[in-house]
Amino acid sequence: MAMLPKFVGTPIKRREDPRLITGTATYVDDLHLPGTAFMAALRSPYAHARIVRIDTQAARADPRVLAVLTGDDIKEFPGPLPIGAIDLPDLKLPAHYPLAVGKVRCVGEAVAVVVATDRYAARDAVDLIAVEYDPLPVAVDAEQALQPGATILHEEWSDNLAFTMTLPGGDVQKAFREAEVTVRARILNQRLAPIAMEPRGVAAHYHAASRSLELWSSTQIPHILRSQLAALLHLPENRVRVIAPEVGGGFGSKANLYAEEVLVPHLAMRLRRPIKWMEERRENIMATIHGRDQIQEVEVAATRDGTITGLRARVIADMGAYYQFFAPGIPTLTGLLLPGCYHIPNLLFELRGVFTNKMSTDAYRGAGRPEATHLIERVIDLLAAELQLDPVEVRRKNFPPASAFPYPTSTGLLYDSGNYQASLDKLLELIDYRALRAEQASLRQQGRYLGIGFSTYVEICGIGPSAAISTGGWESATVRVEPSGKVTVLTGASPHSFGSGRP
């Protein structure tokens, strides 16, 4: 009997590497469909301004220009961009059009697009469009945007509060009333831009005879993109094909439905020819989502031996000017993962999402969970310093025992398995923790400082419908046994072109 190949515990070469390292891979910008025209966008230099007038006459007069669109041209169709399902009862849903309608609310918001016979002609024609703006006051600080008298971004509401969420667990008031020690902190989790190696790109080809659409996008979510595009463009879903070729990095920033992914196929349908758009690096930092941007006020209650009895966290999450597809759900994950690896019986998480005159925030490298990890790990270190205890032992003391698994957290999650103490012991053995501390003390006497830091975390993986996560997260696969005996597996998974395997 032939021996089966061993996969578990055996290094397996990545099958995509040869085409990536030899330059034979295909990215969106490598596509050259016959008759392709190119789209370019005119973006606002203002964070907040009314659009008084858009003069497109000079651009339309260029013989190389095939079409010019403004917000008025797409307001009714395709209409506003959708967001993913999220269960927040007071969620405000401002209309987010692919092109600005009436006013702009962040730097980089597109006010017009041009389609021309080549990329350079499209870019030149953009400069021929004249826009008259009436600048407005801006709200760029999330805390100040909540104050009375702040500039209002969306006039249909009286304030910039986008939504709220409260996540209670246990009796927090009693925990703080009986606490032997409390520690407070204000933590700023700064905004950042993902900046993948490959900017975003979209190409579309519409087959009028069959009413079918092919779209290539450097996307992380081809299935969701197909469903949403079909609804927006009034096409049957089985007539829309979305292809994600090689993707030069995503980190969450390409797990979205962007305006350009709607405009390009819309124009392909109108002009009856392939349309392509490639994001420039300057556009990338303005018009692709940003990440993080939370203000966290946290207070912990504990006993003098370092046992945490309660935690309160009040978080302000900067949403930017509009929601992107997953945006409202991202900071809610901060609350769900707030306990981290620790037994915290009493917890209160209060979240406020805020609109500001900045680019939208959305999923980036962990999508709300790293913000929770940073918060709880900082709190552990502050508590250890307050009590003059070893931060490693404060962590160990608050780990749930291995016998407690499956372990229900105070925020409603169920950790299926774990032995955190054993993992910690193995780590301490590998780094020879006692020797490190001795070396640290010796160096300090010489005026040299050696830092030793620890961080633990848990991660939600394989997200699907559950009591805590109500949105999609499904996947499907096809497994075929070939006549040769080999097995072919077709899945929706994609490596997104970088070795960590994280999307």
N, C-alpha and C positions, 0 to 999 in steps of 0.2 A: 504494500500500500504506500503510495507516494506521501511524503511528509508535507503537511500544509506549511506555507510560509509563516514565519513568526512576525507579527506586527506589534504586539504589546511589548513595550520596553526596547524596541529596535528603532534606531534612527532611520527615517524614510526621507529620501530626497524629495524636495518640492518639485512637482512636475512642471510648474509654470516657469521655473528659473531659466532654463535654456533660452526660451524666446525673449525673456526680459533682458538677460545679460548680453545677448547677441544682437539686440536692436531689431528683432524681427517681429516683435509684438505689435498689435494694432490698438491705438488709442483713438478717441473721437477725432482728434485733429489729423489723423492719418487717413481718414475716409475722404475719397474723392469721387463722389457720385456725379455722373454726367449731367451737365446743366445746372450745377449747384450755384445758387446765389447766396450772398452773405448778409447777415444782420449785424448791426452795431447799435448801441444804445447811447442816448444822451442822458446824463445823470445830473441830478441837482447838486450845486455847490453849497446849498443852504441846508441847515438842519431843520428849519421850520420856515415856511413861506407860502403865501398864497400865489397861485399861478394866475397872473393877470391876463397874459396873452402868449400864445405860441404861434410864431410865424414860420411856416414850413415851405413858403413859396419858393425860396431860393434852392432849397434841397430838392424839391419836386422838379425844378427846372433842369437839374443835372441829367443829361441823357443816359447816364449809367444807373440812375436810381429807378428802381422798379416799384417801390412803395414806401410810404411814410405813415406811421401810426402814432396817434396820441391817445391819452386816456379816454377821450370822448369816443374814440373809434372802437374801444373794446369794453366799454362799461356794461353794455347789455349782453354782449357775447364776445369772449367766453365768460365774462363776469368775474366776481371776486374769487380769490384763491381759497381753497378749503383748508381746514385744519383737522387733525385726527380727533377721534372721540375721546373726551375726557370728562369725568364726572365731577364737575365743580359747579354747584348750584347757582352761584352768583357770578359766573364767568361772563364778562362783557365781550362781545364779538364784533369789533369794528370791521367794516368792509376793507379788504386789502386787495386792490386791483393790481393786475400785472404792470400797469402804467399809472402814474399818479393822476388822480382825478380831483381837481379843485385846488389842492395844495399838496406840498411835499412835507414829510415829517421826519426825514433823516437825510444826512449827506449820502449821496449815492443812489437815492431812489430814482428809478428811471422815469423820465417824463415823455420820452418819445423814442421810437426805433426807426431805423432806416434799413431798407433792403436794397442792395446794389449788386452789380454784376461781378464784383470782386471785393475782397476784404478791405482793400485800401480805399476804393471808391466809397464804400459804406462809411468808413471812418472819416473820410474827407467831408462827406455830405452831412454827417452829424454836426460838424462845425459850422454849417450853413444855417442851422436852425437857430432862430433868435427867440429867447424866452424872457419875458418881462416878469420879474418876481416882486412881490411885496413882502419883504422879510418880517418875520414875527419873532417875539421873544421865545427863548428855548427853555426846555426842562431837561437837563442832562444829569442831574443828581437825583437818584431815586428817592432819597429821604425828603429832599426839598420839593420834589414833584408831588408829594402827598400833603404838603402843607397848604392851608387856606391861602388863596391868592396866587397859587402857582399857575403857570401857563397850562392851559388845557389842550391836549393833543386832539382828542376826538370830541367835537362839540355836542354830540348826542348825549353825552354824560356830563355831570357837573364836576367830576374829579378825574384823576389819573389812576385810580385804584382799579386794576384789571380783574382781580379775583382775590378771594381769601380761602384759606384752608386751615382747619384746626384738627390736630391729631392727638387725642388724649389717651393716656393709659395709666391706670392706678389712681392713687390719691396724692397728687403733687403737693397740694397745700399742706397736708399732714406731714409729708416728707420734709418740707422746708421748715415747718413749725418745730419739728423735733430734731432738726439737724444739729450736729455738734460743730460742724464747720461748713461754710459755704465759700465758693469761689466764683467770681464773675469774670467775663471776658467779652470784649468786642472784637470780632474777627471780620476782616474785609477779604473776601474771596474775589480777587480782581478779575475784570473782564479781559478776555484774550481773543485773538484771532487764530483759527486753526492753520491756515496757510499750508495746504497740501502742496506737494511738489508739482502736481498737475492742476492748474485751475479748472473750473468747470467748463464743460463743452456739451453742445447739443446739435444734432443733425436730424432732419426729418424728411421723409419722402412720402407723399400722399398719392395713392393710386385711385384716380377718380372713378374709373370704370367699376372697380370692385368696392369702392368706398372703404378702403383699408389704408391704414397708416402704419408706417415703420418709423420708429424713433430710436436713435442711438444717443445715449447719455452717459456721462461719467457719474453714474448714480450708484448708491448703495442699496436702493430699494426698488428694483425694477418692477416687482409685482404690484406694490402699492401705487407706483407711478402710473402703471398701465390702467389700473382701476379708476384712479382719479382723472386721468386724461380722457378716458372714454366718457365719463360723466360730463366733464367740462366741455368737450367738443361735440357732444351729442352723437357719439359713435357707439355701436355695439362693442362690448369689451372683446369679443372674439375677432373683431376687425382691427384691433390695435395690438401691435407687437412692439415691445420695448426691449432693446438690446443693450446690455451693459458690457462693453468691451473691456479691455484692460483699464483699470482705474488707478491713477497715480497717487494714491493716498486719499483717505476720506476722513477718518477720525470722527465720524458723526456728521461732519459738515455737508456731506453729500447724501445723507439720509433725510431728504427733504423734497418737497415739491416747490420748485422755484418758478418765478415769473417767466424766466427765459424758456423753461421747459414747456410752458403753455404757449408763449408767443411764437416760438419757432414752428411747431406743428400747425398752429393757427394760420400763420403766413404761408406755410407749404400748401395748405388746403385752399387758401385764397388765390395764390399765384400759380398753382398747379405745377410747381417745380420744386426740386430739393432745396432746402434752406439750411444753412449752417451758421452757428454762432460759437465763437471761442472767447472765453473770458480773458481779459488782460489782467496782469498782476495788480495793477492799481484798482481795477474793478473788484478783484478778488477780496481785497481787504475791506472794501466798502460794502459790497453787495452779497457776499457769502456770509452765512450766519457767524456770530461770535459765540463765545462760551462763557460759563460761570456768571460772574457779576452778582454776588450776593453780599448783603450786609447782615451779619449774624450777631445777635445779642444773646449770650448764653449764661446760665447760672446753674451750678451743680451743688447738690446737698449731699453730705457724706458724714460718716462717723470718723473719729480720730484715728482709727486703724486703717483708714483708706477705703472703706466700703462705700460705694456710691448708693445712695438711697433715693435720689430724685434728680431730675434734670428738666430745666425749662429753656426753650430756645425760641426766640422770635426772629424770624428771617424776612428780610425784604429782598425780593428777586426782581432784578431789572429785566423786563421783557423786551425793551427797545420800543420802536414805534408801532410795530404790528406783531402778531403771532406768526411764526413759521409753523410748519406742519405739526411738530411734536412739542412746541414751545411751552404751553401751559403745564404739561405733564412733567417736564424736567425737574423743576424745583420740588414737586411733590415727592419725588424719589429721595430727595434729601431727607425729608421727614421719615419715610419708611425705613431708611437705612441708618437713621440717627443713632440707635443704640450700638451700632457696630458689633464688635465681638463680645459685648459686655452684658451682664445681667443688670438692667436698670429697671426696677419694678415700677417706678412712678415717673411718668414722662409727659410733658406737654409741649407740642410743636405747633407754633402759630406762624402761618405764612401769609405774606401779602405780595402779590404780583403787581408791578407798577409799569405803566407806559412812560417812556422817555424818548427824547428826540435822538435816538441812536439806532444802529442796526439791530435787528432782532437777535436775541440769544436763543439757542436751541442745543441739541445734543452735541457734546464734544467730549471724547475720551472718558467715558464712564457716565456721562449724562446725569448729573445731579448727585450721584453716589460719592464721587471724590470730595465734593463739598461737605458731605456728611462725615466722611472719614477725617478730613482735616479738622473739622469742628471737634469731634469727640476725642481725637488723639491729642489735640492741643489742650483740651480740658483735663485729660488724664495727667499730662505733664505739669500743668499748673497746680492741680491738686497735690501731686507728689511733692512739688516744690514747697507748697504751703505747709504741708505736714512733715517736710524733711524726710521723706521716705524714698526708697529706690523706685523709680518709675516702672521698672520691670515688675517689681513685686506688687505695685498698685494694679497693674494690668492683670497679673496672675490672680490676685484676690477677687477681681470682678469678673473673671471668665466664668461662664456657667460650667458646671462639671460635665464630664463626658456622659455621665449617667442621666443627665437631664435631656438628652436629645432623643427624639425630635423636640427642639426647643422653641416654644412660642415666645416671641418678643412682645414688648409692651406696645409696639406700633402695629401689631396684627400679622406679622410675618411668621412663618414656621421654618426654622432652620432644620434641614432634614438630618444632618449628621455632623459630627465634629469632635475633635479632642484637642482643644486649643492648648491645654497645659502640656501635652506631649510634644506638640509642635514647638512651643516655646522652649521647652527643655532641650530639644534637639538643636535648636538654633544657638542657645547659650553654650552648649557643648562644642558646637562647631567653631564658634568664634572665640572660645575660651574667655568667657565674660569676666570671670574673676581677675584673670591676668590683664585684661583690657582696663578694668577699673584701677588696678594697681599701677599700671603704666600711666593712666590719666593723672592719678594723684602725684606720682613721682615727677611728671612733666610740669604739673602746676607749680610745684615747689621751685622749679627752675624758671618760672615765668612764661612757660609755654602752655597753650591750651589745646587739648584734644577733645573734640566733641564726640559724644556717643549718644545716638538717638535711636528710638524704636517706634515702629508704627505697625498696627495690625489692621486688617480690614476684612470684611465679607463682601461678596459681590452677588448680585442677582444675575443668574445666567439662564439661558433658554427661556426667556420670558414668554409666557402664554397666558390665556385666559385663566384667572384665578380670583380668589376673594379679594386680593390686594390690587391686582392689575386687571382692569376690566377690558382694556383695549385688545387688539388683535394679537399678533405674535405667533401666528400659525406658520407651519412649514409643511411641505410635502416632498416626496421623493419617489423615484421610479427605480426599481432594481430588476435588472434583466440577467438571466443566466444564458449566455451565448452557446451556440452549438459546440464551440471549442471547449466549453467548461469554464471559461473565464466569466467574470461577473462585471457588468457595467452598472454603475450607480449614477443617476442623474438627480442632482439636488439644486436648490436655489442658492446655495452658499457660494460666496466669492471671496478670494483673498484680498481684494482691493490693493494688490501690488506692494505689500510690504510685509516683512518677514515675521512680525510679531503675531500675525494672524488675527489681530483685533481689527474690527471694521471702523 
